[in-house]
């Protein structure tokens, strides 16, 4: 089978499309013929060797956590899923023609493989950081870097829970954020005052890692009310860095429920063929994404 792999940590040029042995579903796992794989910032952070504490890597290594596809092997002890089912979920080395998943759910009706591949890690992360930041119905949540996949999910989930959301993004994405029910303003010079003009901030999430933790603490008045998934300097500000996943099966179940109720939709900004994984990483690292990037297999 074809698979994206890297033999040394480094830039996107270390990625190679190679011929590899097919993986097989062990106990408690399923294998899918991958139709699409989600591209997440953690993928290029792993490739660069940034997050070895949370994601140990043995080189050479495959790439990718999220996938949508067709079940073609069911491991021992697995119930409720059959060969031929269309599923999306999390596993390992998903930038490949076949991948083993450790958590999955049936794809909601009407969702394409391309769309479904963009949800698993994004929704788990969004649910986790909303929980960790402790924002409650009736309060206001500020989201720095709100237009990407996690931000898109946070805005919609928080709004569904009765939370007012203020999102920051580039000027080109402000109408997109407003379409998701958020109050929106641009980042850059003067952004703190622009946020204050939109309302009180009870809690804040940093999804962009753009060096604004000090300002987020200032806006909330409490470092315990700020969570980041992108700024490794969090301890310096007394801010929580969220990097350990919660229950992926629970997150997938909630994603299915939200999608089925029409309360969650994350658009695919761009799709790439498997051979262009390096280009997908370059674009992901550059930011300014509206929704998700995925690889088509």
N, C-alpha and C positions, 0 to 999 in steps of 0.2 A: 504494500500500500504506500501511498505518498503521505509524507508527514513533514511538518516544519520543525526544525531542530537547531540547536546551537551547541557548539563544543567549547566555547569560551565566553566569559562575560564581556559585554561591550556594547557598541552601538548597533543600530539595525542591520548593519552589514554582516554581522555574525550569523544572521538567520540563513538557513539553507533548506531547500525543499529536497528531501532525501527519500530513498526507498527504504522502508522499514518493515519489520515483522508485524503482523497484525496482533493487537492485544486481545485478550479473552476475558470474559466475565467470570470472576471468582465468586465465592459465596457472598450473598448480599449485594451483588452488583449486576448491572445490565450492560450490554454492549449495544451501541447504536452505529448504524451507517450514517455518518455525519452529513447533514445537508447544509448546515450553516454553523459557524462558530463565532461567539461574541468576542470583540476586542476590548479589553479593559486596561486602564492605566497600570493595574498591578502586573499585567503581562510584561510590559516593557520595564517596569521596576525590577521584576524577577530577572529578566534578561540582562539588566545592568548590574545585578548583584546587590541591589539596594536593601532588600527586605529578607535577607537570609535567615534572620531570627524567626520570622513568622512563616517563611516558605523555604525550607532547606532545599538545596538543589544538588543533585549528583550529575556531573557532566559526563558525556553529552546529555542534553535534556530536551524534551519536547516542550511545547508552549501551549497555553490556553487552559481555561477553567470551564468555560460555558459552551454549551452546544445544544442544537436541536436536530433531531433526526428520527430515523425509523429503527425500532428495536429489532435486532437480529440475533441476539443471544441473551438468555436469562440465566443468571447464576443460581446456585443452590440456595434454597431458603427464601427466594424472592416470590412474593405473591402479588396479585392484583395488576399484573402487567404481562402482556403476551407479545410474541414475535409479530411484527407488523404494526404495532401501536406507534403512533406519532407522539413523541415526548420531547420535553426540554428539561435541562437540568445542569448540574455541576459534576465535573469529574477531573480528569487530568489529561494533558497532551491532546486537547480537543482540536488543535489546528492539524487535522488529519482526516483521512477518509473513514477511519473507524476509531471510536473512542469508548472507553469504559466510564460509566457514570456511577457515582456513589449516592447521588440524590436526584430525583426526577419527579415529574408530574406529567399527566397527559396534557397536551396542548389544548388551550381553550378553542372552541369552535370559532372559525373565521380568522385565526391567526396564521400567518405564513411561517415557514421555517425560518426565513430571514428575520422576521420580526421577533419570533419566539427566542432566537439565540441571544437577543439583546437584553433579556430580562433577568436571568437567574442571579448572578452576582450583584447586579445593580439593585434589585429589589431587596435582597438580603441585607446589603449595606444600608440602604435607605431606612428599612425598618429598624435596624440595629442602632443607627445614630440618632434617630428620632427617640428611641427608647432611652438611650444613654444620656441624651441632653435633657431629658425630663420635661419637655414642653407639654403643656396641658391645653385642653379645649378652652377657647376664649383668650389665650395668650398669643403673643406674636413671635414668630421664629424668623430670624434673618439667615439667609442662605447665601454664602459667598461663593460665586462660581456656580450659578444655578441652572445653566442651560444644558449641561451635559446629561449623561444617562442617569447618574445618581441624583443629580439636582432635579431632573424632570420627574423622577419617581418621588423624591422627598416632597416636592411642591404638591403633587396630586394626593399623596397619602396624608400629608398634614392637613390639607384642605378638607379631605374626607372626614377627618377627625375633629373638625371644628376649630382648627388653628389658623390664624391669619399669618400669611407668609410674605416677607419682603425678600426679593431676589436681586442679586447684582449680576450683571453680565455686560458684554460688549453692546454697543448701541444697536448693532444689527439684530440682536436677539431679544430686545426689550419687548416687542410685540408678541414674540413667542411665549415669554414668561407671563405676560398679561393674559394670553389665551389659556394658560394653565391655572388662572385664578390668582396669580400673585400680584402684589404691588412690586414695581420694578424700577430700578435705577442703574446707571452705569457705575463701574468702578473707576479708579483713576482719581486725580486730584479733586479734593472737595467731596469725596464720596461719603464720608462720615456725616457731614452736615446734611447731605441729600437724604441719607437714611433717616436721620433725626426728624426731618420734615415730613417723613411718611408715617412716623409713629414711634411709640415706645418699643424697645426691643427686650423681650424677656429671656430669649435664648438664641444662640447662634451656632451655625455649622460652617466650617471651612472645608469646602470641597475642592478648592483650586490650589492651595499651597502657595499663595501669592504674597506671603509675608505680611499678613494683616492681623495676626493673632492679638497683638497689643491693642489694636483698634477695636476688635471684637470684644475683648475683655472690658475695654472702656465703655462700649455701648451697652453691654449687659450689666456691668458693675460687679461681676463675679466670674472668676475663671472657671468655676465649677459648672457654669451655664454655657460653656463653649466646648465644642468637640471638633476635632479635625481628623480627616482621613488622609491628608496630603502634606502636612508640614511636620517634618521630623524634629523641628525645634520646639515642639509643644511643651516639654517639661520646663523649659526656661520661663514660660508664662504661667505655669501651673495649670495648663490646659490638658485635657485628656486626648491622647492619640488613640483612635479606634482602628485596630488592625486585625482583631481576632474574630472570625466569623461566628455567628450564632447558629441556630438550627436552620439549615438550608431547606429540609423538607417542610418545615412550618412556613418559611418564607415563600416557597413555591405554592403552597396551598393558599396563602393569603393573596399571592399574585393572581392565581387563577380566579379567586373570588372577586377581586377588584376588577380584573379585565372583563369577566363575565357580566359584571354590573355596569360596565361602561365607565368606571371611575379611574381607570389607569390605562394610558396609552403612551408608549415611548416610541417616537418615530425613528426610523433608520436614516441617518443623514447620508451615509455612503456605504456601498458594498464593494468588496475587493475579491478577486479570485485568490485562491490559496497561495499561488505563486507570488502574490504581491503583499505578503504579510509584512515585509519591511516597510513598504509605503504606508500601510495601515498604522504601524507603530509610529512612524514619523508624524503622521497627521494627528494621531491621538496625543502624542507628547506635546504638540504645538498648541493644543487646547482649542477653545472657541467652538467646540462641538455643539450642535443642536441635536440632542438625542444620542443615538448610538452609531457605532461603526461595527460592521460584521464582515466575516470572510465567507464566501460562498464556496462550497465544496462540491 
